Amino acid sequence: MLYIIDTAHVDEIRKCNEIYPVAGVTTNPTIISKEHTEFGPLIKTIRGIIGPDKMLHIQTTSSTCDKIVKEAMELQQFVGGDFYIKIPISAEGLKATKVLKNYGIKVTMTAIFTQQQALISALAGADFVAPYINRLDNIVSDGVHVVEEIVGIFKQYDIKTKVLAASFKNVEQVHKAALVGSHAVTINPDLFEKLIYHPLTYYAIDDFAKDWESVYGDQRILDMIKND
């Protein structure tokens, strides 16, 4: 399963990119607007941090096929690297996806809430579909179950489109998405930190340090090797 950073905050992206095995960055108009800065330089900075080989998903702000296509083509030229245009599921979005596939531009169909939205997006040519886990949970629709059924449908019909689960609020949701076969998850930086946290881990680290110091004091392995 791929882990993707869901933010446009450059410091957080830089930190996550240095620490975690991330496959790229996802953004949307809400995420971008929170940074209160110019769009072009921000996107260029993000691309510079993650490099050309990692995915960068940028969402269209247009709503008609022609404008979505034009925006996607210009963004691809501007951003470069492994680029995906995010398109909210709609009739015009599906139409644009079919056109963009002819140009070789990769598409992430977003704002997915049903299995049929995901299937029709995949058949239109979407490379990823992005179902919203927590938003489905908030309306008692079991977001992980929706992901599980989408994954199952894709397997049943040998569809190559991948599931990029989004909208997470806790580690349990991420874990369950992994269990049902989601190909990727996009999560905020705070959730990355929670994924690797466990109090027993810190207790173990403290015990290792205490046991070492009880015999070797403040000597470190490199110092001891050099002395030998």
N, C-alpha and C positions, 0 to 999 in steps of 0.2 A: 504494500500500500504506500502511496506517495503522500508526503506531508507538504502542504503548501501554506505560505504565510498570508493571512487575510488582513492586510493593513497597507496604508501608504505612508506610514510614519518612517522616515528614512533611518533614524537611529535604531528603531526596533527591528527594522528589516536587516540592517547591518549586523546587529547583535545575533539575531536568529540565524542568519546566514553563516556566521562564524561558528556557532555552537552546534546547531542541529542539522541533520541530513535532509535539508529542504529541497524540493524540486522546483520551486519558483514562488511567485507572488500573484495573488488575485486582488483586484480592486473593483470598486463600483462607484457610481456618482456620490453616494453618501460617504464612503470611505475617503474619496478624494477631497470632498468639500470640507471635511473635518481638519484638513491640513492648512486651510486658509493661505494658500500660496498659488503661484502660477502653475498651470497644468503642465505645460511643455517641459520646463526645467525639472519639475518634480518627477515626471515619468523618465526623463533622461537620467536623472540621478539614480532612480531605482534600477534601471537597466545597467547602469555602471556598477552598482553594488553586487548584483546577482550574476552579471556577465551574460554573454549572448546565448549560452547553452541551456540556461534555465528558463522555464516558462514564465511569461508575463501575460496575464489576462486583464484586458482593459474593456470596460463595458461601453457600448454605444449610448449616446444620448439622443439619437434620432429614432423615429418611430415608423418611417416609411422605407420600403425596400431600397429604392434608389439612393436615399440619403445614408442608410445603414451601410450599403455597399461602398459608397464613396468614402465614408468615414473610416471604414475598415481598411480600405486600400491605402489611404493616406496615413493612417496610424501605423500600418505595417512598415511603410517606407520610413516613417519618422522614428519608430522605436527600434526596428531591426531585431535580429535574434529570433528566439523561439517565441513567437507571438500568437496569441489567441484573441479574437474579438468575442466579447461576451454579448449575447443578444437575449433579452427576455422573451420567453415563449409567446408568440402571437402569430397571426396569419402573415403579417408583413415580415416578421422575423424569420418564419419558415421559408418564405419566398426568397428573402435575402440570403439565407443559408445555402439554398440550392445554387444561387448565382455565385456566391463566394467560393463554393467548392470547385467550380469551374476555373477559378483563378488561383486555386491552390492555397487559399487563406483558411486557416484553421478556426473553428467555431466552438465556443462553449455556450450551449443554450442554458440560460439561467432562469431563476424564479419558477422552478419545477415543483409542482405540488402533487401531481398524480402520475401513476404508472403510464397511462396513455399519453400524457404530455411528453414523457421521456421517450416512449417508443416512436411516436411520430417525429420527434426531433431527431432521433437517431436515423430514421429512414430518410429524413430530409438531408442528412449528411453531417450532423453535428459530431464533433470529435469527443466532446464531453457533454454530459447533462448534469446540471447542478440542482439536486433536490435539497430543500431547506428543512433540516431536521427539527430544530427547536421550534420554528414557526408552526410546523405540523403538530408537534407535541402540544403546543399552546392551544390548539383547537381540538385536542383529544383525537388526533388522527395517527399517532404512532409513526413518527418520522423514520425510525430505523426499519420498521416493517415495510414501509413504502420503498426504501432503498433496497431491502432484501428482494422484494418482488421485481423491481427494475433489473437488478443483477440477474435474477432468475430468467426473466424474459429475454434479456440479451444473450444469455447462455443458450436458451432453448432454440433461438433462431440464428445462432452464430453471428451475432451483431458485434462489430468491433468497437463501437462507441463505448467509452468508459464513463463510469459514474464518479462524479466529483461531489461528494457530500459536503454541504455547507450549513451555516447557521447552527453553531454549537455553543452550548453554555457550560458544559461540564465534561470531565474526563470519561464518565460512564457512557455518554452518548458517543464519544469518539471510539471507545473500546467496542461498543456494540456495532457500530458501523463497520469496524474492521472485521468483526466476527461474521457478519453477513456478506462480506466480500466486496465492500466498496473499494474501488480502484484507487481512490484518492480522497483526502479530506483537506479542507482549507480552514484554518483556525487562527485565532488571534494570538499575539505573542504571550499574553498571560497564561493562556491554556497550554502552550508549549512547556512552560515552567511547571505547571501542575502535572503534566504527563510523566515527568521524571521524578517527581517528589514522592518520598515515603519516609516517615519518621524513623523506621527501623534502619533504613539506609544510612541516615546520619548517625544513628547509634553505632552501627557497625564501623563507620569511618572513624568515629571517636575511639572505639575500642582498639582498632588497628594502631592508631597514633599512640595511645597510652601504652600498649604492649611493646611497641618499638622503643619508645622513650625510656621504659623501665629497664631496658638492657643497654641501649646505645645512646641514651641521652639525646642531645640535639644534633648528633651526627646524621648526615643524609647519605643515601646510597652512592651518589656521585662522589662525595667527599671520601667515602671509604674505598671506592674503586681507585681513585687517584692516589690515595695513600699506599695502596698495595703496589 
